[in-house]
Amino acid sequence: MRTDRPAPPSRRLLALSVLIPTIVCAAALTGCGGGTMSAGKNPSPTPTPASKTVVQVEIGDSPADWMLAFSMNITTMSLTGSGSSATVVSASTPIEMMHLMGVMQPLAMISVPQGTYTGASITIGSATVMYIDPTTRSPMQKTISGPITGSVTFSAPVTVGSTPMAMGFDLDLAASVTADTSGNLHMNPVFHVISGNQGSGSPMDFADGGIQQMMGAISSVSGSSFVMSSMQASQMFTFATNSSTAFDGGSMTSMQNGMLVMVDAMFQSDGSLMATRVQSMMNSGGMMGGGIVTAVSGQPATTLTLVLQNGAGTGMMGSDFGNGVTADLSASTTFTINDDNIDMAGLPFTPAFDSSHIYAGQNVMPISSSGMMGGMGGGMMGGSSMAGTIMASRLVLMPQGLTGTVATAVASGATASFSLALPSDCAFTTMTGATSVTVFQQSATTVSGTSPIAAGSSAHAFGLLFYDSGQWKMVASRMNAN
């Protein structure tokens, strides 16, 4: 019978020297060239996503008075900050800037990571400028080739917290567009940025997200809310309504897909939009377009030529903005005045707008039940192209902006009239020969910025423009110092 004896100490040590590394390798694969976990270390924790807040990004215009229209395509736009960024525009979006003189319109409603933002970047594909030739007094058109890139540095960092907010980008066209000795135009975008909290209660308070007369087409209706698409925005917008919403030409129950509307709205504390007024302009299949009249044919008027600045509906394309259109009038065309947020009471003259009282220089909106016919209208207007012809079943006088020097001080809450002296290179002056406009300030006229606006200061007036007894007269809804 054989009895096994213990191995000598030297052999036991040799066996352990082989076994221990094997055990270590099995327990810590990464130490032996395999596996993904490091011995003695925990995996890195997944970063917690930053909370997001709704931000309404708006765009507006500090105008260059010599222009009639400035149309551009924004291809990309983003907000930048310390460790955070947010995309505003990711697909080409057409914007015409001159109809935004002194006002703001929403470009996008986006969810932005909370944090501090110090600037923005923007790329413009191309731009089209329409102006009045000072010699021929005919509309002329020039193109600024792209891509055009711009970098915006905020004058003070903007903090996005938990409260929804508005952020407005005001394009300074006078500082952005220059001409060389050959007459070619160049653009280096200059934006001034304002920001504010939501919900002042007024559609005219653009700094806090107010929306006035946003134009678009209904894409869907659900209960007491509707979704609207706008040709000059990067996305669709949802508007809620309530018992206080005013409907012109319809009601919430009569709204349907494809209907063309203009909307006033407030930006609410929960980041949603509440419509305060909805104007039903035309049913599905029709179109509407707005712009400055450059020529009137016939007396009474039978045909208008205008520079297109806005529009929606059948036959309308973003590439039409900044081009000319022909509006044909008939005996059945109706004429109306859009006095949204404009006090017309107690004026010392009788405002008139009809086929015998329409003039070059006024802002009008032809509305058609049949859409715009492309390729019509003569092809060229002076040195500019024509987008098409509109058979106007309705023609609406729309508010517009003018910049000039006020003859007297303008104080908030007053009722007064004063002369607004226009710049010598103003497109309105070049086209009409007028060097000034009499502005009527009503008790409801909003005076923003500096109040009172000192006599002799440069100011911007926005309202309805009439030609009465050989004088141009504006009933102002808003005045602000430049």
DRENRO-270757 format. One line per 4 residues: number of its first residue (from 1); their letters; for each residue x, y, z of C-alpha. Coordinates in nm, 2 decimals, m for minus. Example, Ala and Ser with C-alpha at 12.3 -4.5 7.8 and 13.67 -1.06 7.14 Angstrom:
BEGIN
1> AS> 1.23 m0.45 0.78; 1.37 m0.11 0.71
//
This chain:
BEGIN
1> MRTD> 0.00 0.00 0.00; 0.14 0.33 m0.11; 0.10 0.65 0.08; 0.12 0.99 m0.11
5> RPAP> 0.35 1.24 0.05; 0.31 1.61 0.05; 0.50 1.79 m0.23; 0.81 1.97 m0.12
9> PSRR> 0.77 2.34 m0.04; 0.95 2.45 m0.35; 0.70 2.26 m0.58; 0.40 2.40 m0.39
13> LLAL> 0.53 2.76 m0.44; 0.59 2.69 m0.81; 0.23 2.57 m0.85; 0.09 2.88 m0.67
17> SVLI> 0.30 3.11 m0.89; 0.13 2.96 m1.20; m0.23 2.95 m1.04; m0.24 3.30 m0.90
21> PTIV> m0.20 3.49 m1.23; m0.46 3.26 m1.39; m0.71 3.35 m1.12; m0.63 3.72 m1.15
25> CAAA> m0.67 3.71 m1.53; m1.01 3.53 m1.49; m1.13 3.79 m1.24; m0.99 4.10 m1.43
29> LTGC> m1.00 4.03 m1.80; m0.89 4.38 m1.90; m0.56 4.32 m1.72; m0.50 4.03 m1.95
33> GGGT> m0.60 4.19 m2.28; m0.97 4.09 m2.30; m1.30 4.23 m2.17; m1.42 4.59 m2.12
37> MSAG> m1.42 4.66 m1.75; m1.11 4.78 m1.57; m1.02 4.60 m1.25; m1.11 4.80 m0.94
41> KNPS> m1.31 5.07 m1.14; m1.68 5.14 m1.18; m1.83 5.22 m1.52; m1.86 5.60 m1.60
45> PTPT> m2.22 5.72 m1.52; m2.44 5.83 m1.81; m2.46 6.21 m1.81; m2.80 6.35 m1.71
49> PASK> m2.96 6.54 m2.01; m3.00 6.91 m1.96; m3.36 7.02 m1.90; m3.52 7.21 m2.19
53> TVVQ> m3.74 7.51 m2.22; m3.95 7.65 m2.50; m3.80 7.95 m2.68; m3.98 8.14 m2.95
57> VEIG> m3.72 8.27 m3.20; m3.84 8.57 m3.39; m3.70 8.77 m3.68; m3.76 9.14 m3.77
61> DSPA> m3.61 9.43 m3.96; m3.44 9.76 m3.90; m3.49 9.87 m4.25; m3.28 10.03 m4.52
65> DWML> m3.52 10.29 m4.65; m3.40 10.27 m5.01; m3.53 9.91 m5.05; m3.87 9.80 m5.15
69> AFSM> m3.81 9.44 m5.07; m3.53 9.22 m4.93; m3.59 8.85 m4.97; m3.34 8.59 m4.84
73> NITT> m3.32 8.21 m4.78; m3.20 8.11 m4.43; m3.05 7.77 m4.47; m2.91 7.71 m4.12
77> MSLT> m2.93 7.89 m3.79; m2.83 7.78 m3.44; m2.78 7.93 m3.09; m2.45 7.88 m2.93
81> GSGS> m2.34 7.90 m2.57; m2.11 7.77 m2.29; m2.15 7.40 m2.34; m2.49 7.42 m2.50
85> SATV> m2.63 7.47 m2.85; m2.97 7.46 m3.02; m3.08 7.43 m3.38; m3.33 7.70 m3.50
89> VSAS> m3.33 7.64 m3.88; m3.21 7.33 m4.05; m3.38 7.36 m4.39; m3.40 7.65 m4.64
93> TPIE> m3.66 7.90 m4.52; m3.76 8.21 m4.73; m3.79 8.54 m4.55; m3.88 8.88 m4.69
97> MMHL> m3.76 9.15 m4.44; m3.91 9.48 m4.55; m4.27 9.38 m4.45; m4.12 9.33 m4.10
101> MGVM> m4.02 9.70 m4.07; m4.04 9.76 m3.69; m4.22 9.43 m3.62; m4.13 9.07 m3.53
105> QPLA> m4.26 8.74 m3.67; m4.19 8.39 m3.53; m3.93 8.19 m3.72; m3.94 7.88 m3.49
109> MISV> m4.06 7.75 m3.15; m3.78 7.52 m3.02; m3.69 7.33 m2.71; m3.36 7.47 m2.59
113> PQGT> m3.13 7.31 m2.33; m3.13 7.54 m2.02; m2.81 7.73 m1.99; m2.63 8.05 m2.09
117> YTGA> m2.61 8.15 m2.46; m2.37 8.40 m2.59; m2.44 8.41 m2.97; m2.58 8.26 m3.28
121> SITI> m2.46 8.15 m3.62; m2.66 8.19 m3.94; m2.61 8.09 m4.31; m2.81 8.26 m4.59
125> GSAT> m2.82 8.09 m4.92; m2.88 8.40 m5.13; m3.07 8.73 m5.12; m3.27 8.94 m5.36
129> VMYI> m3.30 9.32 m5.34; m3.58 9.52 m5.50; m3.54 9.90 m5.51; m3.65 10.21 m5.70
133> DPTT> m3.40 10.34 m5.95; m3.36 10.71 m5.86; m3.33 10.82 m6.23; m3.60 10.61 m6.40
137> RSPM> m3.82 10.57 m6.08; m3.87 10.21 m6.20; m3.83 9.90 m5.98; m3.49 9.73 m6.02
141> QKTI> m3.37 9.40 m5.88; m3.03 9.27 m5.78; m2.92 8.94 m5.64; m2.66 8.88 m5.37
145> SGPI> m2.50 8.54 m5.42; m2.44 8.30 m5.14; m2.37 8.13 m4.92; m2.36 8.43 m4.68
149> TGSV> m2.25 8.34 m4.33; m2.30 8.55 m4.02; m2.20 8.53 m3.65; m2.40 8.71 m3.39
153> TFSA> m2.24 8.79 m3.05; m2.50 8.89 m2.79; m2.44 9.22 m2.62; m2.51 9.03 m2.29
157> PVTV> m2.53 8.66 m2.23; m2.89 8.53 m2.25; m2.98 8.27 m1.98; m3.25 8.01 m2.07
161> GSTP> m3.40 7.90 m1.74; m3.72 7.71 m1.67; m3.95 7.99 m1.79; m4.05 8.00 m2.17
165> MAMG> m3.90 8.30 m2.34; m3.89 8.50 m2.66; m3.56 8.58 m2.85; m3.58 8.83 m3.13
169> FDLD> m3.33 8.88 m3.41; m3.35 9.23 m3.57; m3.17 9.24 m3.90; m3.01 9.58 m3.95
173> LAAS> m3.03 9.60 m4.33; m2.87 9.95 m4.36; m2.56 9.81 m4.19; m2.57 9.47 m4.35
177> VTAD> m2.59 9.56 m4.72; m2.33 9.76 m4.91; m2.25 9.84 m5.27; m1.91 9.85 m5.44
181> TSGN> m1.80 10.10 m5.71; m1.95 9.88 m5.98; m2.29 9.88 m5.82; m2.27 9.52 m5.70
185> LHMN> m2.43 9.45 m5.36; m2.27 9.26 m5.08; m2.40 9.14 m4.75; m2.25 9.10 m4.40
189> PVFH> m2.54 9.02 m4.17; m2.57 9.25 m3.87; m2.83 9.15 m3.61; m2.94 9.31 m3.29
193> VISG> m3.09 9.07 m3.04; m3.36 9.12 m2.78; m3.50 8.87 m2.53; m3.79 8.87 m2.29
197> NQGS> m4.03 8.66 m2.09; m4.36 8.53 m2.22; m4.71 8.67 m2.18; m4.74 9.05 m2.15
201> GSPM> m5.10 9.01 m2.27; m5.05 9.21 m2.59; m5.00 9.07 m2.94; m4.81 9.39 m3.02
205> DFAD> m4.55 9.33 m2.75; m4.30 9.15 m2.97; m4.02 9.15 m2.71; m4.23 8.91 m2.50
209> GGIQ> m4.35 8.69 m2.79; m4.66 8.88 m2.91; m4.77 8.79 m3.27; m4.96 9.03 m3.49
213> QMMG> m5.11 8.93 m3.83; m4.91 8.62 m3.89; m5.02 8.49 m4.23; m5.07 8.12 m4.32
217> AISS> m5.28 7.82 m4.41; m5.46 7.59 m4.17; m5.32 7.24 m4.19; m5.53 7.07 m3.92
221> VSGS> m5.80 7.15 m3.67; m5.86 6.97 m3.34; m6.11 7.08 m3.08; m6.04 7.44 m2.98
225> SFVM> m5.70 7.46 m3.14; m5.55 7.46 m3.49; m5.22 7.42 m3.67; m5.10 7.67 m3.92
229> SSMQ> m4.82 7.67 m4.17; m4.65 7.99 m4.28; m4.43 8.02 m4.59; m4.19 8.25 m4.39
233> ASQM> m4.13 8.02 m4.09; m3.92 7.70 m4.04; m4.21 7.50 m3.89; m4.58 7.48 m3.83
237> FTFA> m4.74 7.65 m3.53; m5.02 7.54 m3.30; m5.26 7.80 m3.17; m5.52 7.75 m2.90
241> TNSS> m5.84 7.95 m2.88; m6.08 8.03 m2.60; m6.40 8.23 m2.54; m6.20 8.56 m2.57
245> TAFD> m6.06 8.48 m2.92; m6.22 8.71 m3.18; m6.30 8.56 m3.51; m6.35 8.77 m3.82
249> GGSM> m6.53 8.60 m4.11; m6.59 8.27 m3.94; m6.57 8.08 m3.61; m6.37 7.79 m3.46
253> TSMQ> m6.63 7.55 m3.59; m6.61 7.68 m3.94; m6.23 7.65 m3.97; m6.11 7.38 m4.21
257> NGML> m5.79 7.25 m4.37; m5.64 7.48 m4.64; m5.82 7.79 m4.51; m5.61 8.11 m4.53
261> VMVD> m5.60 8.31 m4.21; m5.41 8.59 m4.03; m5.36 8.54 m3.66; m5.28 8.76 m3.36
265> AMFQ> m5.16 8.57 m3.06; m5.00 8.58 m2.72; m4.71 8.36 m2.60; m4.82 8.20 m2.27
269> SDGS> m4.65 8.10 m1.95; m4.66 7.73 m2.05; m4.48 7.79 m2.38; m4.80 7.77 m2.59
273> LMAT> m4.97 8.02 m2.82; m5.31 8.16 m2.75; m5.49 8.32 m3.05; m5.65 8.66 m2.96
277> RVQS> m5.78 8.72 m3.31; m5.83 8.51 m3.62; m5.91 8.66 m3.96; m6.05 8.42 m4.21
281> MMNS> m5.93 8.55 m4.55; m6.01 8.28 m4.81; m6.11 7.91 m4.83; m5.89 7.62 m4.95
285> GGMM> m5.78 7.66 m5.31; m5.73 8.04 m5.30; m5.44 8.26 m5.22; m5.34 8.59 m5.07
289> GGGI> m5.03 8.80 m5.12; m4.91 9.13 m4.98; m4.68 9.40 m5.11; m4.61 9.76 m5.21
293> VTAV> m4.80 9.90 m5.51; m4.55 10.04 m5.77; m4.80 10.12 m6.05; m5.17 10.17 m6.09
297> SGQP> m5.34 10.14 m6.44; m5.68 10.28 m6.51; m5.91 10.53 m6.34; m6.08 10.37 m6.16
301> ATTL> m5.80 10.12 m6.12; m5.82 9.80 m6.32; m5.46 9.67 m6.28; m5.20 9.70 m6.01
305> TLVL> m4.83 9.62 m6.02; m4.68 9.54 m5.68; m4.36 9.40 m5.52; m4.45 9.08 m5.34
309> QNGA> m4.35 9.07 m4.97; m4.57 8.81 m4.82; m4.82 8.54 m4.92; m4.99 8.21 m4.87
313> GTGM> m5.20 7.96 m5.07; m5.23 7.81 m5.41; m4.96 7.90 m5.67; m4.75 8.09 m5.41
317> MGSD> m4.38 8.00 m5.38; m4.11 8.13 m5.15; m3.90 8.23 m5.46; m4.18 8.48 m5.55
321> FGNG> m4.09 8.71 m5.26; m3.90 9.01 m5.38; m4.05 8.98 m5.73; m4.33 9.17 m5.90
325> VTAD> m4.68 9.05 m5.94; m4.98 9.19 m6.13; m5.32 9.22 m5.96; m5.62 9.24 m6.19
329> LSAS> m5.92 9.41 m6.05; m6.28 9.38 m6.17; m6.62 9.55 m6.10; m6.69 9.27 m5.84
333> TTFT> m6.36 9.32 m5.65; m6.43 9.43 m5.29; m6.21 9.68 m5.11; m6.15 9.66 m4.73
337> INDD> m5.92 9.82 m4.47; m5.74 9.60 m4.23; m5.75 9.81 m3.91; m5.64 9.54 m3.67
341> NIDM> m5.51 9.72 m3.36; m5.55 10.06 m3.52; m5.79 10.32 m3.38; m5.97 10.49 m3.67
345> AGLP> m6.21 10.70 m3.45; m6.23 11.08 m3.45; m5.99 11.14 m3.74; m6.00 11.49 m3.90
349> FTPA> m6.03 11.33 m4.25; m6.23 11.05 m4.40; m6.00 10.75 m4.49; m6.09 10.63 m4.84
353> FDSS> m5.98 10.30 m5.01; m6.15 10.19 m5.33; m6.08 10.16 m5.70; m6.06 10.54 m5.72
357> HIYA> m5.85 10.58 m5.41; m5.55 10.35 m5.45; m5.20 10.47 m5.51; m4.84 10.37 m5.57
361> GQNV> m4.66 10.35 m5.24; m4.95 10.18 m5.05; m4.93 9.83 m4.90; m5.21 9.61 m5.02
365> MPIS> m5.31 9.24 m5.01; m5.49 9.10 m5.32; m5.69 8.79 m5.24; m5.80 8.54 m5.50
369> SSGM> m6.04 8.24 m5.49; m5.84 8.07 m5.77; m5.47 8.11 m5.68; m5.19 8.29 m5.85
373> MGGM> m5.12 8.22 m6.22; m4.75 8.19 m6.27; m4.56 8.31 m6.58; m4.81 8.58 m6.65
377> GGGM> m4.79 8.96 m6.62; m4.53 9.06 m6.88; m4.21 8.89 m6.75; m4.03 9.20 m6.64
381> MGGS> m4.11 9.51 m6.43; m3.85 9.77 m6.51; m3.53 9.57 m6.42; m3.71 9.31 m6.21
385> SMAG> m3.89 8.98 m6.28; m4.26 8.91 m6.25; m4.38 8.61 m6.05; m4.74 8.60 m6.19
389> TIMA> m5.09 8.74 m6.20; m5.35 8.75 m5.92; m5.72 8.78 m6.01; m5.82 8.98 m5.71
393> SRLV> m6.17 8.91 m5.57; m6.08 9.12 m5.27; m5.82 9.39 m5.21; m5.72 9.48 m4.85
397> LMPQ> m5.53 9.79 m4.75; m5.26 9.67 m4.50; m5.04 9.86 m4.24; m4.69 9.95 m4.34
401> GLTG> m4.38 10.11 m4.19; m4.20 10.44 m4.27; m3.89 10.59 m4.10; m3.82 10.96 m4.07
405> TVAT> m3.76 11.26 m3.84; m4.05 11.37 m3.62; m4.12 11.74 m3.61; m4.26 11.74 m3.26
409> AVAS> m4.22 11.53 m2.95; m4.42 11.21 m2.94; m4.55 11.11 m2.60; m4.73 10.79 m2.50
413> GATA> m5.10 10.82 m2.45; m5.14 11.15 m2.64; m5.37 11.23 m2.94; m5.18 11.44 m3.19
417> SFSL> m5.07 11.49 m3.55; m4.72 11.57 m3.66; m4.50 11.57 m3.97; m4.26 11.28 m4.04
421> ALPS> m3.98 11.40 m4.27; m3.86 11.12 m4.49; m3.50 11.05 m4.59; m3.41 11.17 m4.94
425> DCAF> m3.31 10.82 m5.06; m3.63 10.66 m4.92; m3.79 10.43 m5.18; m4.13 10.58 m5.10
429> TTMT> m4.00 10.93 m5.17; m3.83 10.82 m5.49; m4.15 10.66 m5.61; m4.41 10.92 m5.51
433> GATS> m4.21 11.24 m5.48; m4.34 11.29 m5.12; m4.08 11.43 m4.88; m4.30 11.39 m4.56
437> VTVF> m4.61 11.22 m4.43; m4.85 11.35 m4.17; m4.88 11.10 m3.89; m5.20 11.08 m3.67
441> QQSA> m5.13 10.95 m3.32; m5.44 10.81 m3.15; m5.49 10.74 m2.78; m5.44 10.37 m2.85
445> TTVS> m5.12 10.42 m3.05; m4.83 10.24 m2.89; m4.52 10.44 m2.83; m4.23 10.21 m2.75
449> GTSP> m3.86 10.25 m2.69; m3.79 10.61 m2.58; m4.10 10.80 m2.46; m4.14 11.08 m2.53
453> IAAG> m3.97 11.06 m2.86; m3.79 11.40 m2.88; m3.86 11.64 m3.16; m3.60 11.61 m3.43
457> SSAH> m3.54 11.25 m3.35; m3.54 10.96 m3.60; m3.85 10.74 m3.55; m4.04 10.46 m3.71
461> AFGL> m4.41 10.48 m3.77; m4.63 10.18 m3.85; m4.99 10.21 m3.96; m5.24 10.26 m4.25
465> LFYD> m5.13 10.50 m4.52; m5.39 10.71 m4.72; m5.36 10.98 m4.98; m5.61 11.26 m4.90
469> SGQW> m5.65 11.61 m5.05; m5.30 11.60 m5.20; m5.13 11.48 m4.88; m5.01 11.15 m4.75
473> KMVA> m5.15 11.07 m4.41; m5.08 10.77 m4.18; m5.30 10.65 m3.89; m5.04 10.50 m3.66
477> SRMN> m5.08 10.19 m3.45; m4.72 10.21 m3.32; m4.44 10.46 m3.30; m4.09 10.38 m3.18
481> AN> m3.76 10.57 m3.16; m3.47 10.44 m3.38
//
